Each structure stands twice: as C-alpha cells, then as structure tokens.
Amino acid sequence: MKSKFLHTISFIIGLFFFVLSVYQAIFLNYPHFYTSFAFGSWLVLDFIDYKLTNYSILGYFRQHKHRVAFFMFLSLATVFCFIVDYLWGVKVSGMWEWVNYKAVHFVRMYLIMNASFVLSMYELFRVIKTLIHRRFGIKDDSLFEFKFYYKRKGRFYIYALLIGLFGLIVPGYSLVFNTQKFIEYAMLFPFLSILLITDSLTYLTGGIPILDEVLKVKRLDVISLVLTSTVGAVFTEFLNLFGNEWSYIKMPFQNIMLVGIPIAVFIGWIPLVVGSISIVNMIKHVTYVFEKKDI
C-alpha cells in the first residue's frame, strides 16, 4: 500500500472517529467518548504531519523493520499508564475516577486509548513545532547553554534514571504507612518519572533526550511543548465537561478552579505531554540503535 493512499485512508478514518467523539461528548453526553477522540486525533494529526513534513509516526511504524518497535511502544505505554493512572491515580491516591467504567472499558483504555493519546501528543507537538517555525520563523536556538562535561552528563542521566525509577513507586508510601497525607503532591513524581526514565535511556544509548532541549531552553521546543500542553488540555478537559468520562476527586490546590476544572490539572498536563513525547522519542532511538547493529 503506497504511503499517500495509506495516509489518506487513515485521515478519513481518523476524521470519522474525531467527529463522532465530539458529537458523543457534546450532544449525547456519552461517558465513553475519549477512546474515539484520542484515536481520531492521532490519525488526523498524523496526516497533517505527513502533509507538512512528509513524515508521520504511522508511516514509521508501518515499515516492516519498525513493527517490533510498535509492540515495544505499546507495551511500554501500557505499563506506564497502568501504573501511573490506574494503580496510583485511581486505586491508591483516589485523585480521579473513570466514571461508569467496567473491566472491558479498562482493557480498551490500555490497549487503544492510552497508546493513541501518547501518539496524538507526539504528532500534535510535531505539527505545532513545524507550523510556528514556518509561520513565525522561530529558530531552535538556545536561550541558555546548560553545559555538562561528558562524564558528568552521563552521570547526570544515570542519576535521573535512578530517580525516575524511584519516583515511579513513590506513592506506594501510602500503602506502606497507611496514610493519604500529601498523596496529591506525591503523584507528581510518577508523572515526572516517565520523562526521566525514557529520556535517560535515550541518552545512555546515544540519543538526544527531550530534557536536553528543555535545559538549554531551546525556544522552538519550549514554546511548542507549552502550546502542545495547552491545546491538548483545553480540548480534552472541555469535552469532558460534557462527556464526563472521568472526574477529579481531590487535587492539589483543589479550590483554585478554571471553568470548573482544578488548575492543577492543567499544570499536570505539562509533564504528561513531555513524558508522552519522550516515550516515542526513546522507542525510535533504541530501534535505530538495534538496526544499526544489524548492518
């Protein structure tokens, strides 16, 4: 199947699911709209990225040599989402709940929704980055040069990996000590751990981690990340006001609200989006390393 035809078909399918999800949420108040929304958004954004840059993550995974990478990605995204969202977020901290969810809905979430969400954030970032670079001429230069000696940089990412692994289990103190004290704030650690773990693995295998771009304050990347987080949060949380697929029970700064949504939710979208992009970045780089060894 030729790439152009594949992307055209995927765009039509994606547009169908995207429009369906918006209709379900706004007009039907359907509490299971987000799988269609995430899947449709990914395919539509993937098509836009293809038209803008002649590249897309769908086209990447479609290549026979990258199909193992897709299963690696799906496995990693599922594990991270299960631990952070369901284990810590729903079961242990009780910070949010998935309304009217049964076992089949959670299976669908971890097989389709979360992977589609991660891929859609990756593509949204690429589309926004391309558009603002072309429209406003913003370059990917650094406003601040955060320099490491080579050995120190390697040590930094080893520590970041260890901190990330530890951060992934931090909310477990609630089970060990039988307390919910500060659990809302402790939940920041597993969100950040996704970025730290995947970015560290990217660097330690010779790649360029997202954290490097952030620490150097690269204008194009930082602006694109902020806009991606903002657009993703606004669209998603707005639709959920109608669909009510999930609800927030207790959040940091619970009394500070924006259109009925805790402000902490919007802040939390930043590490969520950056972590999502870092997962895809890491999978692509690790795949490249293995392919290079096979040559």
N, C-alpha and C positions, 0 to 999 in steps of 0.2 A: 504493500500500500504506500503510495507516494506521500511525502511529508505534507504537501499543501492540501491534498484531499483529506488526510487524517486530521489536520488541524481544523479544516472547515467543518467536518462531521462532528468533531469534539466541541467546536464552538456552538453548533446548533443544539447539541445535546445539553451543553452547559447552560446556554441561554434558556432552554426549556425548564431546567431544574431551578435556575435562579429566579425566573419569573414565577414559577409555581410556588417556590418557598416564600416569596414576598406576598403573594396572594394568600397563601395559607396563613401566614402570620398576621397580616393586617386585616383581612376581610373575614377569615374563618376563626381567628384566634386559636389556631391549631398548635398544640404544645409539642409537636414533633417536626417542626419546620427546619431545624438547623442543619440536619444532615444534607437535605436538598440544597440549602443555601451554601454550605461550605463546598460541597461537590461542584455545584454550578458555578460558584465564584471562581474556584480554581480553574476550571476549563475555559471560562470566559477570559480570565486574566492571562492564562497560558496562551490563548490565541492572540491576545493583544501583544504580549511579549514577542511572540513569533513574528507578528507583522512589523513590530518596531525594530527587532534585532536579529531576526531570522534564527532565533534560539528559543527553546522552551524546555521546561523540565519534563513534560510529557514526551517530547521528541527524544530527550536524553534517555529516559527510562525505556523507551520503545526499542532502542538499539539492543540487539541480542546480547552484546557483551556487557550491557549495563542492567540486565534483568535481575541478576543476583543482587545488584546494588539496590534495586527497588524493594526486594524482600528484606534486605538489611535495614533499609529506611523504615519500612512498615513495622518491623519487629522493634526497632529502637523507639520509634514514635509511640507505639502501643505501650511499651514498658514504661516510658517516661510519663505518658498521660495517665496510665492506670495508677502509678504511684502517687503522682502529684495531685491529680484531680480526684480520683475515687478514694484511694486509701487515706490520704491525708486530708484533702479538702472536704469530702463528704462524710467519711466514716469516723475519722479521728477528731478533726477540728470542728466539724459541723458548720463550716463557714458558708456553705451553699448547699443546695439540694437540686436534683433533677426531678422536676415535677412529673408525676404520673409515669415514672419510668419502671418498667419491669425488666426481667433478665434479658429478653430479646432486644430491648432498646439499648441496654448497655453493650451487648455484643455488637450491634450495629454501630454504636458510637466508637468502639475501639477498633473495629475493622475498617470503617469508612469515614465517619465524621472527623475524627482527630487527625488522621492522615491527610484528609482533604483540607482541613484547616491549616495544617503546617505548610502544605504545598501552596495554598492560596496566599498565605502571608509572604512566602518566599517570592511568588510571582508578583504580588502587589508591590513589594519592595523594589523589584527589578523594573517594573513598569513606571513607578513613581520616580525612581532614580534616573531612568532614561529620559522621561518627559521633562523634569526640571533641569536636567543638564542641557537638553536641546533647546528648551524654551528660554531659560534664563542664563545659560552659559556658565552655570556654577561648576567650578572645577573640583577635582578630587584632591585638592592640596590640603596640607596640614596647617592648622592654626597654632598647634602646639606640638613640638617634637619631643615625644617621650622616649628617650634613648636608653637602651639596655646594652651592656656588654654581652657578647654572645652567650657566655656561660651563665651569666646572671639571668638572662632572658629564659634560657632553658630551665633554670632552677625555678623561676617565677611560675612557669606553666606547670611544672611538676607540683609545686605547692597549690596552684589553682586547681589542678585535678584532684588532689587530696582534699582540699577544702570543698570542692564540688561534691565529691563522694560523701563527705561528712554531712554537708548541707542537705543532701537528699534524704537523710534519715533524722535530721534534727527534730521534726515534730513528734518523733517517737518518744520523746521525753514525757509527753502527755500520758502515754501508756505505762511507762516505767514508774513514774512518780504519781500517777493517778491524779493529775491536775490539768485544768484547762487554762491556767494562768499564762498570759502573754502568747497564747497559741495563735492569735490573729497576726501577731508580728513575726512569730517563728515561721509562718507559712511563706514568708519572703525567701527564706533560704532554699527550699526545694525549687522554687521558680528560677532563682539565680544559678542553682546547681546545674541546670540543663545547659546553660550557656558555658559555665566553667568547665564542665566535663567534655562537652563536644568541641569547644574551642581549644582546649588543652590537647586533645587527641589530634586535632587538625595541625597544631603547631609541632607537636612531638613527632609527627610523621612527615614533617617538612612543608606543610601548607601555611597559608596566611589566614589567621583567625580573625573573626569579626572584632574581637576585643582590641586587636592591634589598631584597627581603624578608629575605634571609639577613643582609645587612649591618646591617639595622635590628633584627635578632634578634626578628622577629615570632614570638611564642610559638606560635601555632597552626600557622604554616607550618613553623617549625623542628622542632617536635615531630612534625608529620605527615611531614616529609621523613625524619627519623630512623626513625620507625616503618615507613614505606614501604620504606626500605632494608633494615631488619632483617627484616621479613616476607618481602620478595622474596628476600633472600639465604638465609634459613633454609629456606624451601620449596624453592627451586631447588637449592641445594647438597645438601640432604638427599636429594632424589630422585636426584640424580646419583651419590650413593654407591651406589645400586642399579643405575641405568641405565648409568653410566659412559660418557656420550656425549662428555665432554671430560675431560681430565686436566691437572693443573698440574705443570709440569716444573721450573721454577725461579721463585721468587717472593721478594720482599723478606722478610726475617725468616723464611726457609724452615723453621727449626727450631721456630718458635712455632706450634703447631697447636691447632685446636679441632675435636674429633671427627674427626680425620684430615684436616682442611682447613686450609691455611695461613691464619693470622689476617689476612694482607694481603689475601686475597680478600674478606673481609667489609668491610674498610676501603675497598677499591676499589669496592664496591657503592654507596657514597655518591655519588661524582662520576658514576657510571654512571646512577644513578636521577635525580639532579638534572639531568644533561645530557639524559636522555630527556624529562623534563617540559618542559625549556626548548625542545627541538625543536618539540614540539606547540604550545607557547605562542607561539613565533615564527611558525610557519606560520599559526596562527589570526589573529594580529595583522596580518601582512603581507597576508593575504587581505582583512581588514577595511579596510585602507588602500586597496587597489585597488578594492574595492567602493564605498567612499565617493567615490572619484574619478569613478566611473562614474555617480553620481547626478546 
